Amino acid sequence: FTIGWAWVSDYGSADDPEMFPYLYAYSPYHNIHPELYPPTLVTTADHDDRVVPGHSFKFAARLQEMQMGDAPVLIRIQTRAGHGGGKPTSMVIEEQADRWAFLVKSLGIEMPEDPVH
């Protein structure tokens, strides 16, 4: 997938029989098993060429499949965005608002009805 070839010198190649077991052992995707996971928000962007969004889709779907509890496993897909650089301020604000909202909800934080007083 896209830039992955450039990481072979750092991480090794799954095509190398000697390296495969090491890569498999710490693969986040392959270490997902049926259990209770905490509330999880996976974030990605539809035009990210460094971390291909397809990996995030697979990871989130597998977590959802293996979640044995009630905690949500969600994915947030930023459209018209890449790996992060050059995002307009409005997009950064929306992303941060979603992250904070997820955190507040996940931690059960009660917001005051009148936040001014």
C-alpha positions in Angstrom: 0.0 0.0 0.0 1.5 3.3 -1.2 4.4 4.3 1.0 4.8 1.0 2.9 7.7 -0.1 0.7 9.8 2.7 2.3 9.4 1.2 5.8 11.0 -2.2 4.9 14.4 -1.0 5.9 13.1 0.1 9.3 10.6 -2.7 10.1 11.4 -5.6 7.8 9.2 -7.2 5.1 6.4 -9.7 5.7 7.6 -11.4 2.5 10.8 -12.3 4.4 10.2 -15.6 6.2 12.6 -14.6 9.0 10.9 -11.3 9.6 7.2 -12.4 9.3 6.9 -13.8 12.8 8.2 -10.6 14.4 5.9 -8.4 12.3 2.9 -10.6 13.0 3.7 -10.6 16.8 3.3 -6.9 17.1 0.7 -6.2 14.4 -2.1 -4.2 16.0 -4.6 -5.8 13.7 -3.5 -9.4 14.4 -3.5 -8.9 18.1 -7.2 -8.1 18.4 -9.0 -10.9 20.1 -12.4 -11.2 21.6 -12.4 -9.3 24.9 -13.6 -6.1 26.6 -12.2 -3.1 25.0 -12.5 0.5 26.3 -14.3 3.1 24.3 -12.2 3.6 21.2 -12.1 6.3 18.5 -10.1 5.4 15.5 -9.3 8.5 13.3 -8.2 8.6 9.7 -8.4 10.7 6.6 -9.7 9.7 3.2 -6.6 11.0 1.3 -3.8 9.9 3.7 -1.0 8.5 1.7 1.2 7.8 4.8 -1.3 5.7 6.7 -3.6 4.2 4.2 -7.2 4.7 5.4 -8.0 1.1 4.5 -5.9 -0.1 7.4 -8.0 2.1 9.8 -11.2 0.7 8.3 -10.0 -2.9 8.8 -8.7 -2.2 12.3 -12.0 -0.5 13.5 -14.1 -3.2 11.9 -12.1 -5.9 13.6 -12.3 -4.1 17.0 -16.1 -3.8 16.6 -16.3 -7.5 15.7 -14.2 -8.6 18.7 -15.7 -6.1 21.2 -17.3 -8.3 24.0 -18.7 -5.3 25.9 -20.9 -2.3 25.4 -18.2 0.3 25.0 -18.3 2.0 21.5 -15.7 1.4 18.9 -16.1 4.2 16.4 -14.2 5.5 13.4 -13.9 9.1 12.3 -13.0 9.6 8.7 -11.9 13.1 7.7 -12.9 13.8 4.1 -10.8 15.9 1.7 -7.8 15.5 4.0 -4.4 13.8 4.1 -1.9 12.9 6.8 -2.5 16.2 8.7 -0.4 18.9 7.2 -2.2 21.8 5.6 -5.6 21.3 7.2 -7.7 24.4 7.3 -8.3 25.7 10.8 -12.0 24.9 10.6 -11.2 21.3 9.9 -8.8 21.1 12.9 -11.4 22.6 15.2 -14.1 20.1 14.0 -11.7 17.2 14.6 -10.7 18.4 18.0 -14.3 19.0 19.0 -15.2 15.5 18.0 -12.3 14.0 20.0 -13.2 16.0 23.1 -16.9 15.1 22.8 -15.9 11.4 22.5 -13.7 11.7 25.6 -16.3 13.6 27.6 -19.0 11.0 26.7 -16.7 8.0 27.3 -15.6 9.3 30.7 -19.2 10.1 31.7 -18.5 13.7 32.4 -21.6 15.7 33.2 -21.6 19.1 31.6 -23.3 21.9 33.6 -26.6 23.0 32.2 -25.5 26.7 32.5 -21.8 26.6 31.8 -21.5 30.4 32.3 -22.4 30.4 36.0 
